[in-house]
């Protein structure tokens, strides 16, 4: 089948109470391969009601009209109506996904100030306990109506996106989104349609760059990055007069040569760093959440 853009006409803005809305139509013609097509099959070639318009993301599809064009039973006219004023369909399963954004705060340690400078004490060294403060990230709520409890629900608990995913027109890279909460409502009925309300809460985290034993590298937002530090380290104690390596695990030493009572930074290979600066700190990165594709989830219209 072939789809042709017939014309597009945008209506003027309309005033409703204290709210302004815009309504417009997009017209198409479909040349079918046979005369066996139906209005339902032709309508299925186009996005569902509630879908956002590609050119004006404020507008949602609120109407879809399919008719045969004259005497040609293979030629169909399709008129799509869009409006910036959201409407509720008779069929709750055709309601658009409701997406809202909010910030979520966590208390995190800071090693650098807002100018990218290391936070040091008057001696020019790192504080024993890093300064902590609020750090906010976006939390996105996606609410949709479902005919049944999705079979993937259990798999996606605490999952992180393994693919690029679009939410509300914003593209996220792999590893930036994590399922924070899943809520499923009781069974509801509207106009003889039964459905449940599915709420997905997605927390985002920015991808970052960290210093590792092999140099700086990019890591995913939801990877867990910890300073490579320990009370113990590996030291090479050669056997007798030979140069044969003999690595043993010993307690780290502080600057006075006294065995450490708190963890000291390591170099990524288990050896103690001596008087390290902020730029010397090595991080170990771990992927602890399962990665699954988010492109199949109901998170975007």
C-alpha beads as a LAMMPS data file, in Angstrom:
LAMMPS data file: protein, C-alpha beads

301 atoms
300 bonds

1 atom types
1 bond types

-500.0 500.0 xlo xhi
-500.0 500.0 ylo yhi
-500.0 500.0 zlo zhi

Masses

1 110.0

Atoms # bond

1 1 1 0.000 0.000 0.000
2 1 1 1.048 3.562 -0.646
3 1 1 0.277 6.549 1.568
4 1 1 0.133 10.057 0.125
5 1 1 -0.081 13.365 1.987
6 1 1 -3.132 15.030 0.461
7 1 1 -3.012 18.356 2.318
8 1 1 -2.639 19.813 5.747
9 1 1 -4.784 22.550 7.227
10 1 1 -4.141 24.125 10.617
11 1 1 -7.072 25.644 12.459
12 1 1 -6.849 28.877 14.369
13 1 1 -6.220 28.930 18.089
14 1 1 -9.373 28.506 20.135
15 1 1 -10.106 29.974 23.528
16 1 1 -11.764 27.705 26.100
17 1 1 -12.297 29.345 29.469
18 1 1 -8.870 30.539 30.598
19 1 1 -7.032 28.052 28.381
20 1 1 -5.911 28.478 24.770
21 1 1 -5.955 25.473 22.459
22 1 1 -4.976 24.792 18.872
23 1 1 -6.791 22.329 16.638
24 1 1 -5.703 21.249 13.157
25 1 1 -6.057 18.394 10.697
26 1 1 -3.765 16.355 8.478
27 1 1 -5.217 14.659 5.385
28 1 1 -3.836 11.569 3.665
29 1 1 -4.821 9.265 0.816
30 1 1 -4.079 5.547 0.910
31 1 1 -3.901 3.478 -2.284
32 1 1 -4.620 -0.096 -1.201
33 1 1 -3.377 -3.212 -2.971
34 1 1 -6.808 -4.807 -3.019
35 1 1 -10.483 -4.087 -2.461
36 1 1 -10.550 -6.217 0.692
37 1 1 -9.348 -3.473 3.027
38 1 1 -11.657 -2.110 5.723
39 1 1 -11.755 1.244 7.555
40 1 1 -10.248 -0.514 10.570
41 1 1 -7.298 -1.945 8.624
42 1 1 -6.630 1.403 6.945
43 1 1 -6.850 3.248 10.275
44 1 1 -4.293 0.796 11.677
45 1 1 -1.708 2.177 9.264
46 1 1 -1.656 5.409 11.248
47 1 1 -0.712 6.211 14.881
48 1 1 -3.231 5.522 17.629
49 1 1 -5.501 8.126 19.155
50 1 1 -3.625 10.085 21.803
51 1 1 -0.351 9.997 19.869
52 1 1 1.638 13.213 19.733
53 1 1 2.039 15.068 16.470
54 1 1 5.578 14.812 15.076
55 1 1 5.728 18.496 14.072
56 1 1 3.939 20.003 17.073
57 1 1 4.657 17.992 20.216
58 1 1 2.013 19.951 22.129
59 1 1 -0.774 18.432 20.040
60 1 1 -2.367 15.004 20.433
61 1 1 -4.461 13.049 17.955
62 1 1 -8.102 13.327 19.003
63 1 1 -9.834 12.099 15.862
64 1 1 -9.309 9.683 12.975
65 1 1 -11.791 9.568 10.069
66 1 1 -11.448 6.963 7.281
67 1 1 -13.654 6.986 4.142
68 1 1 -13.565 5.507 0.631
69 1 1 -12.659 8.052 -2.029
70 1 1 -15.549 8.113 -4.477
71 1 1 -16.069 5.031 -6.623
72 1 1 -12.489 3.807 -6.313
73 1 1 -12.720 1.103 -3.638
74 1 1 -8.917 0.904 -3.414
75 1 1 -8.480 4.599 -2.636
76 1 1 -9.117 5.794 0.907
77 1 1 -9.216 9.254 2.477
78 1 1 -7.832 9.570 6.013
79 1 1 -8.316 12.703 8.080
80 1 1 -6.378 12.990 11.337
81 1 1 -7.425 15.654 13.827
82 1 1 -4.970 17.020 16.391
83 1 1 -5.567 19.273 19.369
84 1 1 -3.435 20.730 22.143
85 1 1 -6.397 20.201 24.472
86 1 1 -6.254 16.625 25.699
87 1 1 -9.433 14.605 25.530
88 1 1 -10.506 11.320 27.063
89 1 1 -11.534 8.609 24.597
90 1 1 -14.581 6.387 25.092
91 1 1 -12.094 3.513 25.077
92 1 1 -9.743 3.946 28.057
93 1 1 -7.090 1.860 26.283
94 1 1 -6.802 4.683 23.724
95 1 1 -6.108 7.355 26.329
96 1 1 -2.716 9.027 25.841
97 1 1 0.078 8.234 28.266
98 1 1 0.261 10.877 30.986
99 1 1 3.857 11.942 31.616
100 1 1 4.999 14.222 34.423
101 1 1 8.470 15.282 35.558
102 1 1 9.777 15.962 39.041
103 1 1 13.145 16.252 40.748
104 1 1 14.388 13.818 43.363
105 1 1 17.137 14.729 45.842
106 1 1 19.878 12.546 47.258
107 1 1 22.628 13.414 49.732
108 1 1 25.952 12.645 48.018
109 1 1 29.658 13.377 48.703
110 1 1 31.299 16.170 46.699
111 1 1 34.986 16.072 45.737
112 1 1 34.796 19.110 43.420
113 1 1 33.107 22.510 43.657
114 1 1 30.865 24.083 41.019
115 1 1 33.929 25.337 39.136
116 1 1 35.448 21.876 38.868
117 1 1 38.108 22.596 41.516
118 1 1 39.014 19.935 44.075
119 1 1 37.630 20.550 47.571
120 1 1 40.745 20.572 49.770
121 1 1 41.593 21.562 53.306
122 1 1 44.167 24.268 54.166
123 1 1 46.958 21.689 53.928
124 1 1 46.010 21.042 50.313
125 1 1 44.781 17.498 50.914
126 1 1 41.413 15.813 50.729
127 1 1 39.101 15.951 53.714
128 1 1 38.869 12.696 55.623
129 1 1 35.108 12.797 55.210
130 1 1 33.990 14.365 51.946
131 1 1 31.582 17.293 52.079
132 1 1 28.036 16.082 51.448
133 1 1 25.090 17.900 49.981
134 1 1 21.868 17.582 47.969
135 1 1 22.077 16.455 44.370
136 1 1 18.902 16.380 42.279
137 1 1 18.001 14.250 39.284
138 1 1 14.889 13.894 37.172
139 1 1 12.168 11.427 38.096
140 1 1 9.580 10.773 35.384
141 1 1 6.108 9.339 35.949
142 1 1 4.435 7.530 33.020
143 1 1 0.777 6.587 33.559
144 1 1 -1.099 4.442 31.030
145 1 1 -4.159 2.223 30.848
146 1 1 -3.602 -1.490 30.236
147 1 1 -6.057 -4.238 29.347
148 1 1 -4.215 -6.664 31.618
149 1 1 -1.225 -6.844 33.926
150 1 1 1.789 -6.835 31.581
151 1 1 3.801 -10.058 31.564
152 1 1 7.084 -8.130 31.755
153 1 1 6.287 -6.463 35.094
154 1 1 8.446 -8.700 37.274
155 1 1 11.439 -8.649 34.907
156 1 1 11.631 -4.851 34.898
157 1 1 11.817 -4.250 38.633
158 1 1 14.975 -2.130 39.197
159 1 1 15.923 -2.553 35.521
160 1 1 18.149 -0.044 33.681
161 1 1 17.663 0.801 30.008
162 1 1 19.946 -1.135 27.684
163 1 1 18.946 0.901 24.630
164 1 1 18.298 4.464 23.569
165 1 1 14.783 5.374 24.712
166 1 1 12.535 8.364 24.123
167 1 1 10.424 9.757 26.960
168 1 1 8.234 12.778 26.345
169 1 1 10.396 13.823 23.401
170 1 1 13.669 13.512 25.340
171 1 1 16.217 10.906 24.233
172 1 1 18.140 9.022 26.909
173 1 1 21.308 7.035 26.358
174 1 1 21.712 3.435 27.577
175 1 1 22.250 3.257 31.329
176 1 1 20.595 6.592 32.186
177 1 1 17.106 5.393 33.187
178 1 1 16.104 3.023 35.967
179 1 1 12.705 1.721 37.010
180 1 1 12.208 3.127 40.500
181 1 1 8.623 2.093 41.143
182 1 1 5.816 0.135 39.456
183 1 1 2.197 0.565 40.543
184 1 1 -0.827 -1.293 39.154
185 1 1 -4.333 -0.206 40.075
186 1 1 -7.362 -2.349 40.786
187 1 1 -9.471 -3.490 37.831
188 1 1 -11.606 -0.596 36.557
189 1 1 -14.424 -0.251 34.027
190 1 1 -15.280 2.649 31.709
191 1 1 -17.874 2.385 28.952
192 1 1 -17.854 -1.416 29.333
193 1 1 -14.075 -1.515 28.827
194 1 1 -12.090 -3.105 31.646
195 1 1 -8.594 -1.845 32.328
196 1 1 -5.930 -1.243 34.953
197 1 1 -3.872 1.912 35.427
198 1 1 -0.145 1.226 35.179
199 1 1 2.209 3.778 36.737
200 1 1 5.918 3.573 35.976
201 1 1 8.273 5.823 37.911
202 1 1 11.630 6.215 36.188
203 1 1 14.635 7.807 37.850
204 1 1 17.391 9.222 35.664
205 1 1 21.139 9.538 36.198
206 1 1 23.690 11.265 33.989
207 1 1 26.445 9.272 32.338
208 1 1 29.821 10.338 33.688
209 1 1 33.581 9.978 33.314
210 1 1 35.721 8.477 36.052
211 1 1 39.430 7.862 36.634
212 1 1 40.240 4.135 36.611
213 1 1 43.430 2.080 36.763
214 1 1 43.489 2.114 32.946
215 1 1 42.799 5.847 32.647
216 1 1 39.680 7.973 32.324
217 1 1 36.660 6.258 30.817
218 1 1 32.969 6.869 30.367
219 1 1 30.565 4.905 32.562
220 1 1 26.795 4.581 32.546
221 1 1 24.720 6.761 34.819
222 1 1 23.445 3.862 36.925
223 1 1 26.792 2.135 37.342
224 1 1 28.055 2.164 40.924
225 1 1 31.438 3.893 41.208
226 1 1 33.433 3.618 44.439
227 1 1 36.864 4.872 45.435
228 1 1 39.471 2.107 45.299
229 1 1 40.483 2.082 48.959
230 1 1 41.140 -0.443 51.713
231 1 1 42.763 -1.039 55.097
232 1 1 45.014 -3.513 53.293
233 1 1 47.273 -3.367 50.247
234 1 1 49.665 -5.568 48.312
235 1 1 53.424 -5.052 48.680
236 1 1 56.257 -6.832 46.940
237 1 1 58.720 -8.410 49.389
238 1 1 61.426 -10.154 47.316
239 1 1 62.511 -13.574 48.501
240 1 1 66.032 -13.383 49.980
241 1 1 68.548 -11.830 47.599
242 1 1 66.623 -12.882 44.518
243 1 1 64.570 -10.486 42.491
244 1 1 61.651 -12.874 42.375
245 1 1 58.437 -11.082 43.174
246 1 1 56.703 -12.060 46.374
247 1 1 53.463 -10.151 46.863
248 1 1 51.887 -10.228 50.305
249 1 1 48.829 -8.552 51.754
250 1 1 49.648 -6.118 54.570
251 1 1 47.966 -3.268 56.383
252 1 1 48.241 0.158 54.788
253 1 1 50.471 2.670 56.582
254 1 1 49.669 6.275 57.349
255 1 1 52.156 9.101 56.698
256 1 1 53.958 8.369 60.002
257 1 1 54.406 4.676 59.239
258 1 1 51.746 3.562 61.675
259 1 1 49.320 0.833 60.502
260 1 1 46.164 2.420 59.144
261 1 1 42.987 2.588 61.188
262 1 1 40.889 3.795 58.242
263 1 1 40.902 2.858 54.530
264 1 1 43.594 4.412 52.310
265 1 1 43.351 4.969 48.530
266 1 1 44.785 2.282 46.263
267 1 1 46.156 2.562 42.726
268 1 1 43.671 0.242 41.027
269 1 1 46.046 -2.711 41.268
270 1 1 45.958 -3.127 45.053
271 1 1 49.002 -1.021 45.956
272 1 1 48.697 1.924 48.340
273 1 1 48.842 5.422 46.907
274 1 1 51.266 7.658 48.791
275 1 1 49.905 11.133 49.562
276 1 1 47.428 11.136 46.643
277 1 1 45.797 14.280 45.292
278 1 1 42.201 14.432 44.019
279 1 1 43.394 13.759 40.466
280 1 1 45.076 10.538 41.634
281 1 1 42.000 8.949 43.152
282 1 1 41.046 5.748 41.344
283 1 1 37.480 4.501 41.040
284 1 1 36.157 1.008 40.499
285 1 1 32.935 0.762 38.504
286 1 1 30.326 -1.982 38.884
287 1 1 27.133 -2.764 36.973
288 1 1 24.713 -4.073 39.593
289 1 1 21.341 -3.593 37.861
290 1 1 20.047 -5.753 35.034
291 1 1 19.823 -4.037 31.632
292 1 1 16.683 -4.403 29.528
293 1 1 15.280 -2.518 26.515
294 1 1 12.972 0.346 27.489
295 1 1 11.769 0.949 23.917
296 1 1 8.999 -1.651 24.439
297 1 1 7.632 0.021 27.598
298 1 1 4.592 2.360 27.615
299 1 1 6.626 5.470 28.370
300 1 1 6.003 7.685 25.352
301 1 1 3.076 8.612 23.117

Bonds

1 1 1 2
2 1 2 3
3 1 3 4
4 1 4 5
5 1 5 6
6 1 6 7
7 1 7 8
8 1 8 9
9 1 9 10
10 1 10 11
11 1 11 12
12 1 12 13
13 1 13 14
14 1 14 15
15 1 15 16
16 1 16 17
17 1 17 18
18 1 18 19
19 1 19 20
20 1 20 21
21 1 21 22
22 1 22 23
23 1 23 24
24 1 24 25
25 1 25 26
26 1 26 27
27 1 27 28
28 1 28 29
29 1 29 30
30 1 30 31
31 1 31 32
32 1 32 33
33 1 33 34
34 1 34 35
35 1 35 36
36 1 36 37
37 1 37 38
38 1 38 39
39 1 39 40
40 1 40 41
41 1 41 42
42 1 42 43
43 1 43 44
44 1 44 45
45 1 45 46
46 1 46 47
47 1 47 48
48 1 48 49
49 1 49 50
50 1 50 51
51 1 51 52
52 1 52 53
53 1 53 54
54 1 54 55
55 1 55 56
56 1 56 57
57 1 57 58
58 1 58 59
59 1 59 60
60 1 60 61
61 1 61 62
62 1 62 63
63 1 63 64
64 1 64 65
65 1 65 66
66 1 66 67
67 1 67 68
68 1 68 69
69 1 69 70
70 1 70 71
71 1 71 72
72 1 72 73
73 1 73 74
74 1 74 75
75 1 75 76
76 1 76 77
77 1 77 78
78 1 78 79
79 1 79 80
80 1 80 81
81 1 81 82
82 1 82 83
83 1 83 84
84 1 84 85
85 1 85 86
86 1 86 87
87 1 87 88
88 1 88 89
89 1 89 90
90 1 90 91
91 1 91 92
92 1 92 93
93 1 93 94
94 1 94 95
95 1 95 96
96 1 96 97
97 1 97 98
98 1 98 99
99 1 99 100
100 1 100 101
101 1 101 102
102 1 102 103
103 1 103 104
104 1 104 105
105 1 105 106
106 1 106 107
107 1 107 108
108 1 108 109
109 1 109 110
110 1 110 111
111 1 111 112
112 1 112 113
113 1 113 114
114 1 114 115
115 1 115 116
116 1 116 117
117 1 117 118
118 1 118 119
119 1 119 120
120 1 120 121
121 1 121 122
122 1 122 123
123 1 123 124
124 1 124 125
125 1 125 126
126 1 126 127
127 1 127 128
128 1 128 129
129 1 129 130
130 1 130 131
131 1 131 132
132 1 132 133
133 1 133 134
134 1 134 135
135 1 135 136
136 1 136 137
137 1 137 138
138 1 138 139
139 1 139 140
140 1 140 141
141 1 141 142
142 1 142 143
143 1 143 144
144 1 144 145
145 1 145 146
146 1 146 147
147 1 147 148
148 1 148 149
149 1 149 150
150 1 150 151
151 1 151 152
152 1 152 153
153 1 153 154
154 1 154 155
155 1 155 156
156 1 156 157
157 1 157 158
158 1 158 159
159 1 159 160
160 1 160 161
161 1 161 162
162 1 162 163
163 1 163 164
164 1 164 165
165 1 165 166
166 1 166 167
167 1 167 168
168 1 168 169
169 1 169 170
170 1 170 171
171 1 171 172
172 1 172 173
173 1 173 174
174 1 174 175
175 1 175 176
176 1 176 177
177 1 177 178
178 1 178 179
179 1 179 180
180 1 180 181
181 1 181 182
182 1 182 183
183 1 183 184
184 1 184 185
185 1 185 186
186 1 186 187
187 1 187 188
188 1 188 189
189 1 189 190
190 1 190 191
191 1 191 192
192 1 192 193
193 1 193 194
194 1 194 195
195 1 195 196
196 1 196 197
197 1 197 198
198 1 198 199
199 1 199 200
200 1 200 201
201 1 201 202
202 1 202 203
203 1 203 204
204 1 204 205
205 1 205 206
206 1 206 207
207 1 207 208
208 1 208 209
209 1 209 210
210 1 210 211
211 1 211 212
212 1 212 213
213 1 213 214
214 1 214 215
215 1 215 216
216 1 216 217
217 1 217 218
218 1 218 219
219 1 219 220
220 1 220 221
221 1 221 222
222 1 222 223
223 1 223 224
224 1 224 225
225 1 225 226
226 1 226 227
227 1 227 228
228 1 228 229
229 1 229 230
230 1 230 231
231 1 231 232
232 1 232 233
233 1 233 234
234 1 234 235
235 1 235 236
236 1 236 237
237 1 237 238
238 1 238 239
239 1 239 240
240 1 240 241
241 1 241 242
242 1 242 243
243 1 243 244
244 1 244 245
245 1 245 246
246 1 246 247
247 1 247 248
248 1 248 249
249 1 249 250
250 1 250 251
251 1 251 252
252 1 252 253
253 1 253 254
254 1 254 255
255 1 255 256
256 1 256 257
257 1 257 258
258 1 258 259
259 1 259 260
260 1 260 261
261 1 261 262
262 1 262 263
263 1 263 264
264 1 264 265
265 1 265 266
266 1 266 267
267 1 267 268
268 1 268 269
269 1 269 270
270 1 270 271
271 1 271 272
272 1 272 273
273 1 273 274
274 1 274 275
275 1 275 276
276 1 276 277
277 1 277 278
278 1 278 279
279 1 279 280
280 1 280 281
281 1 281 282
282 1 282 283
283 1 283 284
284 1 284 285
285 1 285 286
286 1 286 287
287 1 287 288
288 1 288 289
289 1 289 290
290 1 290 291
291 1 291 292
292 1 292 293
293 1 293 294
294 1 294 295
295 1 295 296
296 1 296 297
297 1 297 298
298 1 298 299
299 1 299 300
300 1 300 301
